[in-house]
Amino acid sequence: MDSLDLAIIDQLERDGRLTNQELASRVGLTPAPCLRRVRRLEADGVITGYAATVDPGALGRAFEVIIHADLVAKDLATVEAFESRLTAMPEVAELRRMFGLPDYFIRVQVTDSAAFERWLTTQLLGDPAIARVDSRITMKLLKLRQ
């Protein structure tokens, strides 16, 4: 990858809906070589897709909580069952298995604190695999890189 590829990636991360003409203009290429580079970046798996950035508040999910969770046991069956269950939950916006502690980083988006309390009590704390949960409420989102 050279500086032109990095410039293309930067521009597409900012606005994935740019036309090839506009993208080429912004990175200093003509359209044909720009499109070839984009297609190569896609084929090489550098660009893995394009998505819309959605305001969680518009979907009734403006209340965000970051959770650190530890499991009682780390055997494969317990881990796979826990991960499968959480990835299927619409409230879970992000789920990461971590090295070290905590075992998991979970980003939850719900309507309000009452909805979070219901979800935490009925969905997460009811899971027998959970040993410990530590929650942090987001005060203000300052930067999010997609």
N, C-alpha and C positions, 0 to 999 in steps of 0.2 A: 504494500500500500504506500502510495506517495501522498504528497501534500494536496493534490487535486482530489484524490479519493477521500481524504479526511475532510476536505471542504465540502464535498458532496454529502457525506454523512452528516456533517454539522448542519447543513441547510435542510436536509430531509428530517433530521430530528426536530428542528424548529417548526417545520411545516411540511408534513408528508403529502400535502395536496398540491405542491408546486407542479406546474406544468414542466415538461422537459425543457421547453424554450426558456422559461423563467429561471429554472435551475442552472441551465447552461450559462445564461447571462450573469448570474450571481457568482459563479465559480470561474468565469473567464474562459469558457469553452464554446465551441459551436455545438449545435444540438446533436448532431450524429455521434461525435466522440463521447459526449456527455451521456447519451443513452446507452452506448456500448459499456461505459464504465458502470453505470447503474445496474445494468443487466448482469455484468460480471460480479459486482458486489452481491447481488441477489443470488446468483448461481453458486458463489463461493460460501454462502451462508453468513456473510457479514451483515447484510440487511435481511432480517428474518420475517418482516411483515410490516404492514401499515395499519394504524389504528386511530380511532377518534379518542380524544381526551374529553372525558365527560365530567361535569361538575357534580360531585356526590350530593350536594344540597338539592339539586334539581330532581334527584331520585329519592329524596327523603333519607339520605344517609350522611348528613353533615356532621354528626357526632362521631368522632374517630377516637379509638382507644388502641394503644400499643400494649400488647401483652407479652410477657416473658413467661413461658411455661416449661415445667420440668415433668418428665414422666417417672412413674414408679419403677418401671422395668424398661430395658432397652432392647429386648429381644425382637427379632424380625417381625413376628406376628403382631405384637403390640404396636410397634412403630408403624407398620403398614396399615393396620386397622385405624389407628389414630389419624394418620395422614389422609387416608381415604375419606374418613368421616368429615374432617375439617375442610378439605378441598371442595367437598360437595355443598358446603354451607354458603348461601348467598351473602351472609354478613361478613364472611372472611374475605377481605380484599387482597391480602397477601399472607403467605405462609412460608416460612423459611426454617429448615432444619439447620441448626448451628453446630459448629465445632465448639466443644467446651460447654460452659454454662451461659445462658440457659439452653435447654435442649431445643426450644422453638421460639421464634419471633413471629407473633401473629398480629396483623393489623386488621382491626374490626371496624366496620362502618355501619352505624345504625341511626335511627331517628333522633334519639335523645338518651339521657341517662337512665330513664326508666326502662327503655327498650334494651339498653346494654345490660342492666341488672338482670332482666328476665333472661336474656340470651346467656349471660355468664352463669347464672344459677341453673338454668334448665339444660343448656347445651354443653357447656364446657366443664363446669364443676361436677356435673353428673357422670362424667366419663371416669370409670374406675382406673384408667391409665394415668390420670393426672395426680402428681404428687404435690406440686406447688404452682401457684399463679401469682404474678406480680403485674398490676395494671398501671398504665400511665395515660392520662387524658391529654390529647393534643390541644394546646392553647391556640396555636397559630401555625399554619403551614407556611414556611418561608421559602422553600425550594423543593421542587420535585422534578427529577430528571426522568423522563420516560424512556 
